[in-house]
Amino acid sequence: MAAIWDEIVLEWEGEEYTVRPSINFLNHLEQEGGTSLSAMLVRLGKGDLPTGRACQLIARTLTYAGCKGVTPETVFSETGGIGADIIMAAQTILLGCMPAPQESGTSKKKATRKTAKKK
C-alpha cells in the first residue's frame, strides 16, 4: 500500500526535521483544545490563522519529529512571531496533513459528481 501522505520537512536552528504524517501525528496536533486541523485550514485560507496557533502547530510538529525543548514561546521568540515565515511553516504543516493525490488509475471508486467551471 502506498503512503497517503508526503513528508513534511522543517528547518529549526540549522537542522532539518522530517515527519511523515500519520493518524497518530494528526491526533498529536489536535490534542490541544481548539486545534482542529480543519478549522486551522479554514482560517489559513481566510488569511486569519492566529500567530499563537501557528507557533503552537510548528512547536508540536518539531517535538513530534524529535526536536527537544521547543515550545510555542521559543518558536515565537526565535522567529519574530509575526510574519510570512511563521505562516508559511504553518501552511507547510497543514497542507502536508492532507492526503497526497492518488496516481491516475489507482482509485477503485470513480467520482460521480461533476462541478461546472465558472467562466
C-alpha positions, 0 to 999 in steps of 0.5 A, a space after each residue: 500500500 502506498 503512503 497517503 501522505 508526503 513528508 513534511 520537512 522543517 528547518 529549526 536552528 540549522 537542522 532539518 526535521 522530517 515527519 511523515 504524517 500519520 493518524 497518530 501525528 494528526 491526533 498529536 496536533 489536535 490534542 490541544 483544545 481548539 486545534 482542529 486541523 480543519 478549522 486551522 485550514 479554514 482560517 489559513 485560507 481566510 488569511 486569519 490563522 492566529 500567530 499563537 496557533 501557528 507557533 503552537 502547530 510548528 512547536 508540536 510538529 518539531 517535538 513530534 519529529 524529535 526536536 527537544 525543548 521547543 515550545 510555542 514561546 521559543 518558536 515565537 521568540 526565535 522567529 519574530 512571531 509575526 510574519 510570512 515565515 511563521 505562516 508559511 511553516 504553518 501552511 507547510 504543516 497543514 497542507 502536508 496533513 492532507 492526503 497526497 493525490 492518488 496516481 491516475 488509475 489507482 482509485 477503485 471508486 470513480 467520482 460521480 459528481 461533476 462541478 461546472 467551471 465558472 467562466 
